[in-house]
Amino acid sequence: LPMSITQDTLFGPKKGTWINIGFYHISPAKTCKEFIFINKALENLVTGCGGYKWLYADNFYEEKVFWEIYDREKYRKVRKKYGSDKIFENIFKKVISY
């Protein structure tokens, strides 16, 4: 179901309707390399449409690209404000699958 966003999110001012899509079946990829290629293509498509890939699934962003999409400075401020910068690893290291 679409989710209505009415305020700024951690990753930028994305107001409007969000739709969460995903692959919930076995991948058609025959090799690991092909699986990564398909996922990167999806990441590029979503970003090109002005969207964000939700970070609960496999993610294959290069670090530079990841932080161009997800606001690194806002993320650092929130981590520092709540003290998680001293406890938890950063989100890039946590969600990237390679």
Salt bridges, closest charged atoms under 4 A:
GLU43 OE2 - LYS53 NZ 3.13
GLU62 OE2 - LYS40 NZ 3.29
GLU63 OE2 - ARG72 NH2 3.32
GLU68 OE2 - LYS64 NZ 2.56
GLU73 OE2 - ARG76 NH1 3.04
ASP85 OD2 - LYS86 NZ 3.78
